[in-house]
Amino acid sequence: MIKPAVFGDIKNNRGFKRFLLRGLPKVSLEVGWLSLAPNLLKKAAEDAKSKGVKQMQDGGKPRT
């Protein structure tokens, strides 16, 4: 089950008001994309945070 905060984020912060496509298969696909976006953003934030920690451990030198 998706938490209500995710729906609030999708509707308020992402500007989602209505489905662009018609038909159950297309709407299901659109809901899938909308549900995937917060998870990708969360993963990107975690990766950026862990990358910053690794750089601090390496003395602040960027990895190449």
PLY file of the C-alpha trace (Angstrom):
ply
format ascii 1.0
element vertex 64
property float x
property float y
property float z
element edge 63
property int vertex1
property int vertex2
end_header
0.00 0.00 0.00
1.29 3.45 -0.90
1.42 5.99 1.90
-0.89 9.02 1.61
2.14 11.34 1.68
3.23 9.92 -1.68
-0.16 10.72 -3.20
0.04 14.23 -1.78
3.50 14.67 -3.28
2.32 13.42 -6.68
-0.75 15.64 -6.69
0.66 18.79 -5.10
4.38 18.93 -5.85
4.38 17.15 -9.21
1.25 18.91 -10.49
-0.67 15.75 -11.35
-4.34 16.57 -11.71
-5.75 13.97 -14.11
-4.77 11.07 -16.28
-3.58 11.97 -19.76
-4.46 8.63 -21.32
-7.74 6.74 -21.51
-8.41 3.04 -20.97
-7.50 0.83 -18.04
-4.24 -0.58 -19.47
-2.94 2.90 -20.31
-4.02 4.35 -16.96
-2.35 1.43 -15.16
0.86 2.19 -17.02
0.60 5.88 -16.13
0.04 5.05 -12.45
3.12 2.83 -12.59
5.25 5.68 -13.91
3.85 8.06 -11.30
4.58 5.56 -8.54
8.10 4.96 -9.80
9.12 8.63 -9.72
9.21 9.09 -5.89
11.18 5.85 -5.51
13.76 6.96 -8.08
14.10 10.35 -6.38
14.59 8.65 -3.01
17.22 6.31 -4.47
19.07 9.22 -6.14
19.14 11.11 -2.83
20.52 8.06 -1.01
23.18 7.54 -3.69
24.22 11.19 -3.57
24.42 11.05 0.22
26.52 7.88 0.23
28.77 9.29 -2.51
29.39 12.38 -0.38
30.28 10.20 2.61
32.75 8.18 0.49
34.38 11.37 -0.78
34.79 12.61 2.78
36.45 9.31 3.72
38.82 9.62 0.74
39.93 13.06 1.84
37.48 14.98 -0.34
39.09 13.91 -3.60
36.55 13.25 -6.39
36.61 9.75 -7.77
37.45 9.26 -11.45
0 1
1 2
2 3
3 4
4 5
5 6
6 7
7 8
8 9
9 10
10 11
11 12
12 13
13 14
14 15
15 16
16 17
17 18
18 19
19 20
20 21
21 22
22 23
23 24
24 25
25 26
26 27
27 28
28 29
29 30
30 31
31 32
32 33
33 34
34 35
35 36
36 37
37 38
38 39
39 40
40 41
41 42
42 43
43 44
44 45
45 46
46 47
47 48
48 49
49 50
50 51
51 52
52 53
53 54
54 55
55 56
56 57
57 58
58 59
59 60
60 61
61 62
62 63
